[in-house]
Amino acid sequence: PELRRAVTTEPPTRQLFDYAKVLEGLSRNAGVHAAGVVIADRDLSDYIPLCRDVKGNDVISQYPMGPLNDLGLLKMDFLGLKTLTVIEDTVALIHKREPNFSLKNIPLDDNAAFALYNRGETIGLFQMESGGMTSLSKQLDVKKLDDIIALIALYRPGPMELIPEYVKAKKGITPIKYLHPLLEDICADTYGVMIYQEQVMAAASKLAGYSLAQGDLLRRAMGKKDKEKMAKERKNFIEGCARTNKIPEKKANAIFDLLEKFAGYGFNKSHSAAYGVISYQTAYLKAHYPVEFMAGLLSNEINNTEKISVFVGECKRMGVSILPPDINKSGLKFMPETVAGICDAGRSKREPETGITDPGYSAIRYGLAGIKHVGETAMEAVIREREQRGDFISLEDFCTRLDSRIASRKMLESLIKAGAFDFAGRDRAELFSCIDDAVSASVAAQRDRLAGQVALFDETTASSTSRKRAASRWSEHEKLSYEKELLGFYVSGHPLDAYADVFAAKNYRSIASLGELNDRASFKIAGAIVQVEKKFTRKDGKPFAVIWLEDLTNTLEVVVWNEVYLKVSDALVVGRVVEIKGTLDKRDEALRATAMEIRLLAPEKGNGANEISADVSQESAVMLQFSTATTGDELRQVHEILASSPGQQPVELLFDRANGNSLRLDAGSEFRVNLTPVLKEKLSRWLVTSFGKIR
């Protein structure tokens, strides 16, 4: 009422209301389809209004998809695939030893490629990397390209219900059944199961005399579930079946119902075939050129440490060594390399072609651009300098030859921690202690260059002198932690290497293989805890934890609910090696698990072997809790008490927050203690005793 009164009595409000009515329903802004291209037989301006995008670069249509289709114009979507770049990079690497290699000439019936699908070795294979696809490819017994094409079409929300029927028919467990005898030649390749849209079109043509164009209209009507069009098409189909093949109305109705069901989720075979060929090409490259292929995969995920970790694990399984970054040997990206004493994992299994120069690749060298905090532009400058003036002799030589803006402290720290200067034969900790001197030398050299002061013998005597400093060697744990942080995986070793025999003896499942299991399946795994998040349930504030467990193959997120958490909280510390019995959660795309039981794996002294230990009292964490009223003086007092009582037990600090939650922190290795009765008394104000031993 108030708006109506204002509109009728106030001219400005009336004018505003009229404008609003005009604007109502109009598009607020224009969006651009990233890969949509409109094609016409002459200038687009003859058909549609055009404009430029907001940046003023590209010409775009002012009409959306619907009107474009009504005008008879062709709109195509071009999908960009990273896999195509992987293939391109792989082929470029192959050309270094097989100049005449071409994917156009590879056979399409290669048993070595098919074997990868059947063994479930699908990491890196296009469209095949999920746990479900890996499991299905092993069930399917791939023997030809058509099997791969069908596999891609089947693994979708609709057709998935047909998988058991398809697999049984393919393996001869159940007889092949056809909707009608006339459909045998249409559905023979898919064992009586209709999985492609083209089969629906062909069935309408064969049974009811439809042209292929009419069959496509039928498929569209079925896919869109347009009731009015469907009723019309059903009538035409039944009449066509009677006229063309004398099929009774009842049978024709039943066939139409089934075709309608298939059309609702059938996949376009031409799409699936295109994907299938790409998938087969990746399998062929992995089977015959594993080093080049894995190098291509790694290079295209160079900034994704999670993916790199998975691919490195696959390389190790394949027998392809991953070499640490080397300032004198590494390229910008991952590169194949020949290493004496390592078998040739990358030699082609086919007969050599004319003109091959085969260096016998056996390993992959880590790319410099893959090291965190160094920058691709800076590494390009490093490689340029190396190619122009030769290898670097030392850390100091490296710094004096490069612009001081490139040889920054942060970059040098990352390169040293990653092992890129190991070639010099100096300990990483000692190199790390020389960074300040090296940076100063770089700044001085840059200043001299700008002033035109070039040493008389600069071309022949590089700045290779290195003033070694006394520095404590990094522990193996520190060294490996730096590698993991900067490279995404461990290079010079693995914290779990000492546990390899125990893992094998206990027959634990690898984390990488969990994807093959069904949802809610039980499992037993072992690995190192790499991350811990302590939380509280929203409903009743009970503590629980989410941990990330890493084995030699992959990493898994594990939820530890309150009942289990209260028994094992002391063991949930980064770096601990544990055994977990749990159940799998595959409801989402990401793989997760719930822990039902956790036990600590403790190394046995002497021979490096390990055994399960159900008692961790010797290293159980000392928990100190601080209220919101805790003062700085109290914290300093605790600091002094801990510092004066060195030992082996880790200390964890629990800080209460005003919102009712708590923050849990590890006090660090420098504050480990032995919880003696005297120390208990000193810490009694803050000591938490409700966290028991592992049972």
N, C-alpha and C positions, 0 to 999 in steps of 0.2 A: 504493500500500500504506500509506503513512504517513497519508494523509487518511482512508482507510477505517478504520484503527486508531484514529485520533483521534475519528472520528464514533461508533464503537462503544463507546469507553471513556471519553470525556469528554462529560458532559451539556451543558456550554455550547457545545462545538463541534457537537454533534448538533443543538441548537436553532438555531444559526447556519446550519447546512447546510439544515435544513428551511425556514427563511426564504428562503434563497437559491434553493431549488427553486421556491418560490412566485413569487419575483420574476423568475426566468429567463423571458425571452421577452416580458415586459411592455414597453410603450412607456416610454422614459425620460422623455420630455417631450412636450407637445402642441404641434404646429405649426399655424399658421392660414394657410389659403389667402387671400392678400391680396384677391382679387377674386371668390371663390366665394360664391354665394348659393344657399341651399336654399329651395325653394318647395313648400308643401303646401296641401291644400284646407281644412285647419283648423289649430288650434294645433299647432306643432311638438312641444310637450311630449306630445301624444297619441301620437306616433310614436317619438321619440328622446330620449335623455337630453341635457340642455343644461347649459352652464356659462358662466362669463364668462371673457374673456381675462385675461391677467396684470395688465393695467392696470385691470380691473374695469369697462370701458366697454361692450364689445360682447358680445352673446349669441352663443355658438358651439356647434356640434354636437360631441358627444363621439364620434360615429361618423365614421369616414373615408368616402371616396367610395364604396367598394365596397358596404358595407351600406346606405348611403343609396339606391343604385341598386336593390339587391335589395328594398328596402321600397317601391319605386315612387315615391319622391320625385324631384322635379326639381332637379338641381343645374346652375346656370348660371354661366359665367365671364364677367365684365364687364371688357373690356380698355380700359384708359385710354390714349388716343392724344394725344400732344402736337399732332399735326396738327389735331385738332378745335379746340384752343385757337388755333392759327394761323389757322384759317378764321374762328373767332368774332371774333378781333381784327381780321382783315382786313375783315370785313363791317362791324364797328363804325366803322372808318376810312372805308369807302365811304359809310356813311350820312351822313357829314358833308357830302357833296356830292350823294348820291343817296339821299334819305330813304326812298324806296319800294323800294329794291333788296332782293331776296330770292333766295336760292339755289333756293327752290322754283320760281321762275319762269324759271330759265335753261334754254335749249334743251339737249337731250342729244345734239345732232348738230352741234356747233360746229366748223367746219373750222379756225379759228384755234387752238383747243385741241388738236385732233388733230395739227396741224402741229408743235407743240412736241415731241410724241413722235417724229414722223418725222424731225425735224432733230436729235434727240438733246439738246434743250435741257431736260433733265429735272431740273436742280437745283431742289430745293424741291417737286417733284412726289411725292406720297405713293407709297411702295413702288418708286419708279423711280430713285433716286439712285445706286445702285451702278453700277459700270462695266459689269457684265454686263447689267443691266436696260436701261441706256441703249443698249448695242449691239443688244440684242434688239428694243427698240422701233423702232430705225431699220430693222432687217431686216423687221419685221412689216408695215410700211405700214399704220398704224392709220387706219381709215376710219369706225369706229363704236364705240360703247361696249362691245359684245361683244368686240371685239378687245382692249381693255384688260383686260377680265375674264379672257379666255383667257391673256393675257400674264402676269398675276399667278399664274394656276394653273400655267402651264408652267414658270416659273422656280423650280423646286424640285428637290432631288436626284434624285428618281425620274423625273418627267416630262421632265427636261432632255434625255434621250436622244431624245425624240419631237420636239424643236424643229426639226431639219432637215427631217423628214418633213412637219411641220405647215406650215412656211414654204413649202416647195416646192409643196405642194398648194394652199395659199392663193393663191400667185402664178400657179398654172396651169402650173408647170414640169413637174409629174408629175400623172397622173390621180388623182382621188379614189377610194379603195378602201374598201369597207365589209365588215365581217366577214360580213354577211348582207344581202341586199337589203331585208329588213324593218327594218334599222337605219338606213336612209337618213334618215328624218325625225328620228331621235334624234341622229344624228351629222353632219347636213348643216352645221350652224353651226360645227362644229369640223373640217370638211373630212375627215371619215372617221376622225379621231383621237379616241379616247375619253380625255378628260382630267378629267372630273368624276365624282364618286361617284354623282351623280344619274343619270348616263348608264348606269352599271352596273345600278342599280335598274330603270330604264326598260327596259333591254335584257332583263332577266330577266322582266319583265312582258310585254313584246311577244313574246318568243320562246317562253317556257315557261309563260305564263299565270299567273305569280306576281301576287299582290296587291302593292301598293307596300310594305305592311308586311312581307310575306314577302321582297320584294326588299331591304329594308333589313337584315333578318336575314342574308340571303345576303352582303350587302356587309360586315357586321360580321364574319362568320365568315371571309371572305376576308382582310379586313384584319388579323385576329388570327392567321391561319394555324393555326387549330385543326384538326389532322388528322382527328380523329374527326368533328367537325361538317362538315368539308369533304367527307368521303367520303359522308356522308348527304345533303348538299346537292347533290353531283354527281349522285347517283342520282335525286333529285327533279327536278333540272334536265333531265337527259336524258329522263326519262319525260315531263316537261311539254312539252319541245320536240316529242317524237313525238306526243303527244296533241293539242297545240294547232296545230302547223304542219307535222306529218309530216316533221320534220327527222331524217335518219338519225343513228344513234347515234355513228358516227365523226365526223360533222360537228359534232354537239352537243358531243362531248368536246373537239374542237379549239376551239370557241367558248368553252366553259367555261374552258379553259386560258388563253385570251387575256383573258377577263373577270377571271380570278383575278389575272393580271398587272396589269391596269389598276387593279383595286380595291386592290392593294397600295400604290399611290402616288397614286391619283386624289385630287384636291382637292375639298373641298366647294364646289359652285358658289355656294351662298347666301353663304358666307363670302367667296369671291372676288368676287362681285358687290357686296357691301357695300364691300369694299376698292376695287373698281374705280370705284364711284360717287364715293368720297372722292377718289381719284386724279384723276378727271375734273374734279371741282370745283376742285381745286388748279390744274389746267391751265387751266381757264376763267378763274379769278381772275388767274393769272399772265399770260394772253394779253390780257385786257381791262382789268385794274386792276394793272399791274405795280408801280407805286410803293407802293400800299397793301399788296399781297401781300408784296413784299420787306421792307417795314417790319414786317409781322407776323412774318415768318420771323426777322428779325434780333432783334426784341424777345423772342422765345421762346428764343433762344440767347444772351441778353445776357451770360451769364457764361461762355460757351464761346468763347474767342478763336479757336480753330482753326476752328470752324464760321463764326464771323463773318467771318473772312478769306475763306473760300470764298464766302459769300453776297455779300460786298462785290465780289469778283472778278466774280461773275455780274451784279451791278448795273451794273458798268462795261461789261461786254459788252452789256448791254441798253440802254445809254445813260442809265441812271439815276444821277445824281450823288449822291455821299455827302458831306454837309456836315459839317465838324468840329463838335464839341460847343461850345455857346455858352451861357454862364451866363444870358443873357437870352432865348434863343430855344429852347433844348432843353427837351423834356419829360423825364419820368422814363425813358421808353422811346423807341425810334426812331419818328419821326413824319414823315409826308409834308409837304413844304413847296414853296411856289412861289418860284422864283428867276427874276428878270428876265434875259432873254438866253439862257435854257436852254429848249430845245424841250420841249413838253409830252409827256413819255414816259408819263404816267399817264392821259391822256384816254381814256375808254371809246371803243372802236371801234364800238359799237352806236349805234342811234338814241337820242338822249336821251329820258329818261322825263319825265313830268310832275313838276314840283316839284324839278327838279335845280338845285342851286346849285354850279356847277362852277368851282373856283378854279384848275384847270389845274395839278395837281401835276407837278413836274418833278424833284424831288430828295427825298432823305431826310436828315433831321437826326439826328445821332448822339445817343442818349439819355444823360442824365447818369449813370444807374445802371449804364451799361455801362463807365464809367471805373473802372479798378482802384483800390482803396484809398480810395474815397470813401464807400461805404456808401449803401444805398438809403434808409435812414431819414433820414440827413443831407440827401440830395438832395431828399427830400420836404419837409423844412423849408425848404430853399432856394427851392423852387418856390412854397411857401405864402407866404413872405415877399415874393417877387417879385410874386405875384398880388395881395397885399393892399396893398403900398406902392409898386409900380412897379419898373421896371428898375433894376439896379445901375449906378452911374456909374463906379465904379473898384474896384480891388482893396481899397482902404482902406474905401470905402463898404460893400462886401460884408462885410468883417470886422466893422465896427462895428455893422451891423444884425443880425448873427446872434449867437446864444449862443456864447460863447467855447469851449464844449465841442464845438460843431459845427465852428467855423472853426479846426480844428486845423492844425498845420504840415504833417502828412502829407497831409491832404486838399488843402490849398492847393498843395503841391508837385505833386500829381497833376493838379489842374485846370489849373495853369499849363503844365505839360509837355504836356498834351493839347490846349492851345490854347483852352481855355474862356474865357480872359480876353483873347483877341486883339481883341475888339470895342473895347477902350480905345485901340488904336493904339500900344501900347507893346511894346517888344521883350520876348520871353519871358525872356531871360537877365536883363534889367533888372528885370522883375517878380519873378523868382525871388530876386534879391538883396534885395528889399524885404519878403520874407515875415516876417522877425523883427519889423520895425517894425509890419507889419499885424497880426500876432498880438498884439503888445503893445497896440495900439490896441483890438483886440477885447476883451482882458482888462479894459482900463480902462473901455471902454464898458459891459461887463457889470457891473463894480463900481459904476459910476455908476447904472445901472438899478436894481440891488439897493438902492442907497442912496436912490433916489427922486430923483436929480439929473438932471432932463431939461432940456436946453438950451432957452432961450426960443424960438429959431427952429428947433427940431429938425425940425418938420414940413416946413419949406420949404428948409432948407439942410443937405443931407446931407453927410456927411464925405467929400467928394470930393477933397480936397487930396491930392496925391501927391508925396512928396519923391523925385524921381528920383535913382537912384544910377548912378554910372559902373560899367558891367559889360561884360566882353568878350562879344560876340555868340556864341551857340552856332554851331558849324559846321553846315552842312546835314546832315551825317551824324549829329551829336548830336541835332539837332532831330527828324529822322526816326526815329532809334532810340528816343527817348522816346515818340513817337506809337505806334510798333509795340509797345513794352512795355506801354503803358497802354490802348491801344484795340484791339490785335490786328491792326492793319493801318496802312499809311501813309496819311495824309490830305492833307497839303499837297504831297506829291510822292511819288516812289518812287526808290530808289537806282538802279533799272534804267532810268529814263526816258531817260537819255542813251544807252542801248544799244538803244533801240527800233528804229532804222534798221538796225543790224547784225543784230539778231534777225530782222527781216523779210527782209533780204537773204540771210541764211544759211538761211532757211526751217526754223528749228528747230521741233520739236513743242512745244506747250505742255504743262506738267505736267498740267493739268486734262484734257487729251485722252488721256493715257496709258492711262486705264481702258478705252478702246475697243480696245486691242491685246490680243492673246492672250498667255498665259503664255509666257515665254522669248523674246518678240519683241524684236528689236533696235530701238534708237531713238537719236536725237541731240537733246539739249536744251541749254539754256544758262540760267544764273541766278546768283544770289548765294549764297554759303555763309553760312548763318545760325547753324549750330551744328556743332561738331566734337567727336567723342569718339575719342581715341586709345586703342587696346586692344592686347592680345597674345593670340595663339591659345593655347588650353589645351594642345594637344598638344606643340608645340615652341617656344612662346614667341615666335613671329614677330610683329612689329608690323603692325597694320592699322588702319583707321579706319572709323568710321561718320559720315557727314556728312548734314546736312539742307540741301537746295538749294531756293531759292525763286525763282520767276519771277513774272511779273505776274498769274498765275492761281492758283497753289497752291504747296504745299510737298511735297517728296519726300525720303524716307529712302533714302540710297545707301550701300551697303557698298563699301569700297575695300580689296580684299584685298592681301596682302603684295607680290605681284609688281608691281602698279600703284602701290601706296603708296610703295615705295622710290624710284620715279621722280618722284613728284609731291608728296612730303610737305611741301616748302617752300611749295607753293601752297595747302595745306589750312588756310587762315586765315580766320576769320570776316570777312566783308566782301568777300572776293575774288570776282570775277565769272569764272566758268569755263564752258567747253563740256565736256559729258560725253557720250561714246558708251557705251552700256551695254545690258544686257538686263533685261527686266522679270520680276519675281517676283510672281505673283498667287495663290500657293498659299494664303495666308491672306487674311482679309477686308481687311486693310490692304495698301496698295500699296507695294511696295519695289522696289529695283533694285540691280544689281551693275554697278560701273563697269569698263569694259574699257579706256577711254582718257580722260584728262583733260588739257585744254589751257587755259591762262590766256587770258582776254579782257582786253586792255590798252587803255585809252582813248588815242586819238591826240591829241597836243597841238594846241591851236589851235581847231579847229572843232567839237570835241565828238564827232566821229565815232570809231569804234572798229575795231580789227582784231584778228585772232587773232595772238597772240604765243607762240612756242614757247620763249622764253628769258626767265626772270624773274630773272636774276642781279642786276639793279639793285635789286630789292626782296626777294630771297630772304632767308628768315629766318635769323638767327644763333642757333644752338642751343647752349645751355650746359647741361652735365650735372653734377649734384651727387650725390655718394655719400651713404650713410647716415651717414658720419663727418663730414660737412660741419659746420663750426662757425658760430656767429653772426658771429664776426669775419670769416670768409671771405665770408659773404653781404654784410656791410657793405662789404668791400673791393670786391666785384663791383659793388655799388650805386654806389660812388664812381667806379669806372672808367666805367660806363655813363653816369652823369650828366655826366661831363666830356667825352663824345664824341658829341654829338648828331648825328643824321643821318636817313636815310630807311628803313633796313632794320629790320623788326620783330625783336624778341628773344623767343625762347621758352626757358623754363626746364624742364629735365627732372630731377625729383627721384626718385632711386631709393628704393624702400621695402624694408623687411626681408623682406616676403613674396615678393620677386622681381619684383613689378610696379613700374611707374613712374607718376608723376603729371606730366602735361605742362601747363604754364601759359603764357599770353601775358603778357609783362612789362608790356604796356600802351603806349599811344602816347607817353607821356612818356619812354620809354626806348628809342626808336628810335636806331640808330647807323649810321655808315658804317664797314664793316669794312676799315680800312686795315691795312697791314702792322704798323704800330706797335700798333694796337689788338689785332690777332691775337696779337702777342707778349704783351701784358698779360693776355689772356684764355686763353692757351694751356693752362693747367691744367684749364680747364673746357670749352673749345671742342670741339664735335662736328663733324667734317668729313666724315662718311660719308653725309651727305644731299646729293645732287647737284642740279644744275639740272634743270628740266623738259625732257624731250626730246620 
